[in-house]
């Protein structure tokens, strides 16, 4: 999104919440445009507008950039299956494919369900006699993965890249 498009987006925001922005100075508005532009530079204007309209329809007060990024992620990405549905998917695959058709079973699972199952071990899940413990373990791993995925989707691409570079640099130092 360009600076001009950011100004266009913030004009919609100001029109929707006009009383909230009544006492801002030109300097404050310019600073706000700069910050919003940096944080939304990787988003196409149409996606940002959809996300903003979604927020205007549901929030009584103007959204923060974090709320905006969260709404953008909701508009852009297909929601992950909830943890209970994901566990149900695993059980169906176990019943259908058993322990001998692991490759087919894993291919039948959606991401991130497949990743969690691979971490836990397909054979271990198929031969386990403690379904309650397996379910609890799966849900814990799945929910952590879900949080990381959601956070990853919310961060601007440039920020994700810079964080990755910083992690690489820090890894070299240790």
Phi and psi in degrees as GROMACS dihedral restraints (atoms count N, CA, C in turn):
[ dihedral_restraints ]
;  ai    aj    ak    al  type     phi  dphi    fc
    3     4     5     6     1   -82.5    20    10
    4     5     6     7     1   168.8    20    10
    6     7     8     9     1   -60.6    20    10
    7     8     9    10     1   -42.2    20    10
    9    10    11    12     1   -61.2    20    10
   10    11    12    13     1   -41.0    20    10
   12    13    14    15     1   -67.6    20    10
   13    14    15    16     1   -34.7    20    10
   15    16    17    18     1   -63.6    20    10
   16    17    18    19     1   -41.8    20    10
   18    19    20    21     1   -61.5    20    10
   19    20    21    22     1   -41.2    20    10
   21    22    23    24     1   -61.7    20    10
   22    23    24    25     1   -43.2    20    10
   24    25    26    27     1   -64.7    20    10
   25    26    27    28     1   -44.3    20    10
   27    28    29    30     1   -68.4    20    10
   28    29    30    31     1   -25.9    20    10
   30    31    32    33     1   -65.7    20    10
   31    32    33    34     1   -38.6    20    10
   33    34    35    36     1   -63.1    20    10
   34    35    36    37     1   -44.5    20    10
   36    37    38    39     1   -60.7    20    10
   37    38    39    40     1   -43.9    20    10
   39    40    41    42     1   -66.7    20    10
   40    41    42    43     1   -36.9    20    10
   42    43    44    45     1   -65.4    20    10
   43    44    45    46     1   -36.4    20    10
   45    46    47    48     1   -76.1    20    10
   46    47    48    49     1   -32.5    20    10
   48    49    50    51     1  -125.7    20    10
   49    50    51    52     1    51.8    20    10
   51    52    53    54     1   -59.5    20    10
   52    53    54    55     1   -35.6    20    10
   54    55    56    57     1   -69.0    20    10
   55    56    57    58     1   -30.7    20    10
   57    58    59    60     1   -66.5    20    10
   58    59    60    61     1   -32.7    20    10
   60    61    62    63     1   -99.8    20    10
   61    62    63    64     1    10.7    20    10
   63    64    65    66     1   -63.3    20    10
   64    65    66    67     1   -34.9    20    10
   66    67    68    69     1  -104.5    20    10
   67    68    69    70     1    29.8    20    10
   69    70    71    72     1   -95.4    20    10
   70    71    72    73     1   145.5    20    10
   72    73    74    75     1   -87.3    20    10
   73    74    75    76     1   167.3    20    10
   75    76    77    78     1   -61.3    20    10
   76    77    78    79     1   -38.7    20    10
   78    79    80    81     1   -62.8    20    10
   79    80    81    82     1   -42.7    20    10
   81    82    83    84     1   -64.2    20    10
   82    83    84    85     1   -39.7    20    10
   84    85    86    87     1   -65.4    20    10
   85    86    87    88     1   -41.8    20    10
   87    88    89    90     1   -63.0    20    10
   88    89    90    91     1   -42.4    20    10
   90    91    92    93     1   -63.7    20    10
   91    92    93    94     1   -41.3    20    10
   93    94    95    96     1   -62.5    20    10
   94    95    96    97     1   -43.8    20    10
   96    97    98    99     1   -59.3    20    10
   97    98    99   100     1   -43.6    20    10
   99   100   101   102     1   -62.0    20    10
  100   101   102   103     1   -46.5    20    10
  102   103   104   105     1   -66.8    20    10
  103   104   105   106     1   -46.9    20    10
  105   106   107   108     1   -61.9    20    10
  106   107   108   109     1   -38.2    20    10
  108   109   110   111     1   -64.6    20    10
  109   110   111   112     1   -42.9    20    10
  111   112   113   114     1   -61.4    20    10
  112   113   114   115     1   -45.2    20    10
  114   115   116   117     1   -78.5    20    10
  115   116   117   118     1   -16.0    20    10
  117   118   119   120     1  -118.6    20    10
  118   119   120   121     1    12.2    20    10
  120   121   122   123     1   -62.5    20    10
  121   122   123   124     1   -22.3    20    10
  123   124   125   126     1   -91.2    20    10
  124   125   126   127     1     3.7    20    10
  126   127   128   129     1  -107.9    20    10
  127   128   129   130     1   130.6    20    10
  129   130   131   132     1   -65.5    20    10
  130   131   132   133     1   145.5    20    10
  132   133   134   135     1   -55.8    20    10
  133   134   135   136     1   -42.7    20    10
  135   136   137   138     1   -63.4    20    10
  136   137   138   139     1   -38.2    20    10
  138   139   140   141     1   -66.4    20    10
  139   140   141   142     1   -43.9    20    10
  141   142   143   144     1   -62.1    20    10
  142   143   144   145     1   -40.1    20    10
  144   145   146   147     1   -65.0    20    10
  145   146   147   148     1   -43.4    20    10
  147   148   149   150     1   -58.9    20    10
  148   149   150   151     1   -44.6    20    10
  150   151   152   153     1   -64.2    20    10
  151   152   153   154     1   -40.7    20    10
  153   154   155   156     1   -66.7    20    10
  154   155   156   157     1   -44.3    20    10
  156   157   158   159     1   -60.6    20    10
  157   158   159   160     1   -37.9    20    10
  159   160   161   162     1   -60.5    20    10
  160   161   162   163     1   -42.4    20    10
  162   163   164   165     1   -70.7    20    10
  163   164   165   166     1   -41.5    20    10
  165   166   167   168     1   -58.7    20    10
  166   167   168   169     1   -36.3    20    10
  168   169   170   171     1   -72.0    20    10
  169   170   171   172     1   -19.3    20    10
  171   172   173   174     1  -119.2    20    10
  172   173   174   175     1   -15.5    20    10
  174   175   176   177     1  -108.4    20    10
  175   176   177   178     1   139.7    20    10
  177   178   179   180     1   -82.5    20    10
  178   179   180   181     1   -23.6    20    10
  180   181   182   183     1  -120.2    20    10
  181   182   183   184     1   157.4    20    10
  183   184   185   186     1   -57.5    20    10
  184   185   186   187     1   143.9    20    10
  186   187   188   189     1   -75.4    20    10
  187   188   189   190     1   153.3    20    10
  189   190   191   192     1   -85.3    20    10
  190   191   192   193     1   170.6    20    10
  192   193   194   195     1   -62.0    20    10
  193   194   195   196     1   -38.7    20    10
  195   196   197   198     1   -62.1    20    10
  196   197   198   199     1   -42.7    20    10
  198   199   200   201     1   -65.0    20    10
  199   200   201   202     1   -36.9    20    10
  201   202   203   204     1   -65.6    20    10
  202   203   204   205     1   -45.7    20    10
  204   205   206   207     1   -62.5    20    10
  205   206   207   208     1   -38.2    20    10
  207   208   209   210     1   -65.2    20    10
  208   209   210   211     1   -42.1    20    10
  210   211   212   213     1   -65.8    20    10
  211   212   213   214     1   -38.5    20    10
  213   214   215   216     1   -61.1    20    10
  214   215   216   217     1   -44.2    20    10
  216   217   218   219     1   -61.6    20    10
  217   218   219   220     1   -37.9    20    10
  219   220   221   222     1   -65.7    20    10
  220   221   222   223     1   -39.6    20    10
  222   223   224   225     1   -71.9    20    10
  223   224   225   226     1   -39.3    20    10
  225   226   227   228     1   -80.4    20    10
  226   227   228   229     1   -38.0    20    10
  228   229   230   231     1  -112.5    20    10
  229   230   231   232     1   145.8    20    10
  231   232   233   234     1   -67.0    20    10
  232   233   234   235     1   133.2    20    10
  234   235   236   237     1   -66.4    20    10
  235   236   237   238     1   146.9    20    10
  237   238   239   240     1   -73.9    20    10
  238   239   240   241     1   151.2    20    10
  240   241   242   243     1   -63.2    20    10
  241   242   243   244     1   145.1    20    10
  243   244   245   246     1   -69.0    20    10
  244   245   246   247     1   164.8    20    10
  246   247   248   249     1   -59.4    20    10
  247   248   249   250     1   -40.1    20    10
  249   250   251   252     1   -64.0    20    10
  250   251   252   253     1   -43.6    20    10
  252   253   254   255     1   -64.1    20    10
  253   254   255   256     1   -38.1    20    10
  255   256   257   258     1   -63.9    20    10
  256   257   258   259     1   -42.1    20    10
  258   259   260   261     1   -65.1    20    10
  259   260   261   262     1   -38.7    20    10
  261   262   263   264     1   -60.4    20    10
  262   263   264   265     1   -39.0    20    10
  264   265   266   267     1   -61.8    20    10
  265   266   267   268     1   -40.3    20    10
  267   268   269   270     1   -64.4    20    10
  268   269   270   271     1   -46.6    20    10
  270   271   272   273     1   -61.9    20    10
  271   272   273   274     1   -39.8    20    10
  273   274   275   276     1   -62.4    20    10
  274   275   276   277     1   -42.2    20    10
  276   277   278   279     1   -65.9    20    10
  277   278   279   280     1   -38.7    20    10
  279   280   281   282     1   -62.4    20    10
  280   281   282   283     1   -45.5    20    10
  282   283   284   285     1   -65.0    20    10
  283   284   285   286     1   -40.1    20    10
  285   286   287   288     1   -76.2    20    10
  286   287   288   289     1   -42.3    20    10
  288   289   290   291     1  -107.7    20    10
  289   290   291   292     1   -24.0    20    10
  291   292   293   294     1    63.1    20    10
  292   293   294   295     1  -170.4    20    10
  294   295   296   297     1   -79.0    20    10
  295   296   297   298     1   -14.0    20    10
  297   298   299   300     1   -91.6    20    10
  298   299   300   301     1   -13.5    20    10
  300   301   302   303     1  -119.4    20    10
  301   302   303   304     1    53.2    20    10
  303   304   305   306     1   -58.8    20    10
  304   305   306   307     1   -45.4    20    10
  306   307   308   309     1   -59.4    20    10
  307   308   309   310     1   -47.5    20    10
  309   310   311   312     1   -63.4    20    10
  310   311   312   313     1   -40.9    20    10
  312   313   314   315     1   -61.5    20    10
  313   314   315   316     1   -48.3    20    10
  315   316   317   318     1   -63.4    20    10
  316   317   318   319     1   -38.3    20    10
  318   319   320   321     1   -65.9    20    10
  319   320   321   322     1   -25.1    20    10
  321   322   323   324     1   -79.1    20    10
  322   323   324   325     1   -15.6    20    10
  324   325   326   327     1   -89.3    20    10
  325   326   327   328     1   141.9    20    10
  327   328   329   330     1   -79.6    20    10
  328   329   330   331     1   156.5    20    10
  330   331   332   333     1   -76.5    20    10
  331   332   333   334     1   143.1    20    10
  333   334   335   336     1   -89.5    20    10
  334   335   336   337     1     6.3    20    10
  336   337   338   339     1   -55.4    20    10
  337   338   339   340     1   -46.1    20    10
  339   340   341   342     1   -57.7    20    10
  340   341   342   343     1   -44.0    20    10
  342   343   344   345     1   -62.1    20    10
  343   344   345   346     1   -41.7    20    10
  345   346   347   348     1   -65.4    20    10
  346   347   348   349     1   -44.2    20    10
  348   349   350   351     1   -61.7    20    10
  349   350   351   352     1   -41.2    20    10
  351   352   353   354     1   -63.8    20    10
  352   353   354   355     1   -38.6    20    10
  354   355   356   357     1   -64.4    20    10
  355   356   357   358     1   -38.3    20    10
  357   358   359   360     1   -80.1    20    10
  358   359   360   361     1   -28.6    20    10
  360   361   362   363     1    98.0    20    10
  361   362   363   364     1   116.9    20    10
  363   364   365   366     1   -61.2    20    10
  364   365   366   367     1   -48.1    20    10
  366   367   368   369     1   -61.9    20    10
  367   368   369   370     1   -40.0    20    10
  369   370   371   372     1   -62.5    20    10
  370   371   372   373     1   -41.7    20    10
  372   373   374   375     1   -66.1    20    10
  373   374   375   376     1   -39.8    20    10
  375   376   377   378     1   -68.8    20    10
  376   377   378   379     1   -33.4    20    10
  378   379   380   381     1  -100.1    20    10
  379   380   381   382     1    -4.5    20    10
  381   382   383   384     1   -66.3    20    10
  382   383   384   385     1   147.1    20    10
  384   385   386   387     1  -109.3    20    10
  385   386   387   388     1     4.5    20    10
  387   388   389   390     1  -118.6    20    10
  388   389   390   391     1    77.7    20    10
  390   391   392   393     1   -61.5    20    10
  391   392   393   394     1   -35.2    20    10
  393   394   395   396     1   -66.1    20    10
  394   395   396   397     1   -45.4    20    10
  396   397   398   399     1   -67.4    20    10
  397   398   399   400     1   -40.0    20    10
  399   400   401   402     1   -60.8    20    10
  400   401   402   403     1   -44.7    20    10
  402   403   404   405     1   -61.2    20    10
  403   404   405   406     1   -46.5    20    10
  405   406   407   408     1   -61.3    20    10
  406   407   408   409     1   -44.0    20    10
  408   409   410   411     1   -63.3    20    10
  409   410   411   412     1   -46.4    20    10
  411   412   413   414     1   -58.5    20    10
  412   413   414   415     1   -48.8    20    10
  414   415   416   417     1   -61.2    20    10
  415   416   417   418     1   -40.0    20    10
  417   418   419   420     1   -63.6    20    10
  418   419   420   421     1   -46.8    20    10
  420   421   422   423     1   -66.1    20    10
  421   422   423   424     1   -45.1    20    10
  423   424   425   426     1   -61.5    20    10
  424   425   426   427     1   -46.3    20    10
  426   427   428   429     1   -64.4    20    10
  427   428   429   430     1   -36.6    20    10
  429   430   431   432     1   -65.3    20    10
  430   431   432   433     1   -42.1    20    10
  432   433   434   435     1   -65.7    20    10
  433   434   435   436     1   -38.5    20    10
  435   436   437   438     1   -62.1    20    10
  436   437   438   439     1   -44.2    20    10
  438   439   440   441     1   -61.8    20    10
  439   440   441   442     1   -45.0    20    10
  441   442   443   444     1   -63.5    20    10
  442   443   444   445     1   -41.8    20    10
  444   445   446   447     1   -62.7    20    10
  445   446   447   448     1   -45.7    20    10
  447   448   449   450     1   -63.3    20    10
  448   449   450   451     1   -43.6    20    10
  450   451   452   453     1   -62.8    20    10
  451   452   453   454     1   -42.7    20    10
  453   454   455   456     1   -60.2    20    10
  454   455   456   457     1   -41.6    20    10
  456   457   458   459     1   -66.9    20    10
  457   458   459   460     1   -28.7    20    10
  459   460   461   462     1   -80.3    20    10
  460   461   462   463     1   -28.2    20    10
  462   463   464   465     1   -73.5    20    10
  463   464   465   466     1   140.0    20    10
  465   466   467   468     1   -59.9    20    10
  466   467   468   469     1   144.2    20    10
  468   469   470   471     1   -53.3    20    10
  469   470   471   472     1   -46.5    20    10
  471   472   473   474     1   -61.8    20    10
  472   473   474   475     1   -38.7    20    10
  474   475   476   477     1   -68.1    20    10
  475   476   477   478     1   -41.0    20    10
  477   478   479   480     1   -58.6    20    10
  478   479   480   481     1   -43.5    20    10
  480   481   482   483     1   -64.8    20    10
  481   482   483   484     1   -42.5    20    10
  483   484   485   486     1   -66.0    20    10
  484   485   486   487     1   -38.2    20    10
  486   487   488   489     1   -64.5    20    10
  487   488   489   490     1   -42.6    20    10
  489   490   491   492     1   -60.5    20    10
  490   491   492   493     1   -41.7    20    10
  492   493   494   495     1   -65.9    20    10
  493   494   495   496     1   -40.8    20    10
  495   496   497   498     1   -64.6    20    10
  496   497   498   499     1   -39.6    20    10
  498   499   500   501     1   -63.5    20    10
  499   500   501   502     1   -41.0    20    10
  501   502   503   504     1   -63.1    20    10
  502   503   504   505     1   -44.0    20    10
  504   505   506   507     1   -63.5    20    10
  505   506   507   508     1   -44.8    20    10
  507   508   509   510     1   -65.9    20    10
  508   509   510   511     1   -35.4    20    10
  510   511   512   513     1   -64.6    20    10
  511   512   513   514     1   -35.1    20    10
  513   514   515   516     1   -69.6    20    10
  514   515   516   517     1   -28.5    20    10
  516   517   518   519     1   -78.0    20    10
  517   518   519   520     1   -20.0    20    10
